[in-house]
Amino acid sequence: MPNWPTNSTVTLTTRSASGEPGFLFLLNTKTGELSEAVSNVFGLTTLVNPDGTKVLYSDVGPKGFYLRVYPFKGGSAVDTVVSTFPEKCVWSKIKTDVVYCSVPEFLPDSNSLDSWYKGLVSFSDEIWKIDTETGMGELVRKLNDTGTEGIDGTSLMLSPKEDYLIFTNKKDYHLWSLRLVP
């Protein structure tokens, strides 16, 4: 999947499958240089931050499903406190080390990503705010408190002032918003 986080960088991620290794490449549009950023990660899906300095990525391992952050220059991957897919997250543009994610209360197994893509499973999510420097997070809201059967949040966006989180419920495609600032 291609993505264009900055004027000079295009990211290219191989199609995800939980039983297959995935790769993330960075293409410099000014020089034409193609570099490998993340390699041989099973179940790899990615979300590069707006300034193109780090990536949020999924990793399916023998002990479960992980959400990690990797800085492209001089760092190592940091595990986050939650297990979700980058497709269920959005980077803050105001606080560049923060990401908001819709996190399933329960991921049944390592094939959850494949089943979710196929529409065979859905989740009841919580919204988390994660510090990508430390991997620590705080629960913002349990979405099952809304009186519905639970919300499977996807396509997350932040309002310009980042006082609202807007997302789609994958179960019925209804649009939701959540006020982040009291």
Secondary structure, DSSP 4 states (H G I P E B T S, - for coil): -EEEEETTEEEEEPPP-TTSEEEEEEEETTT--EEEEEEEEET--EEE-TTSSEEEEEEEETTEEEEEEEESSS---EE-S----GGGEEE-SSSTTEEEEEEES---STTHHHHHHHTS----EEEEEEETTT--EEEEEEGGGGSSS---EEEEEE-TTSSEEEEEETTT--EEEEE---
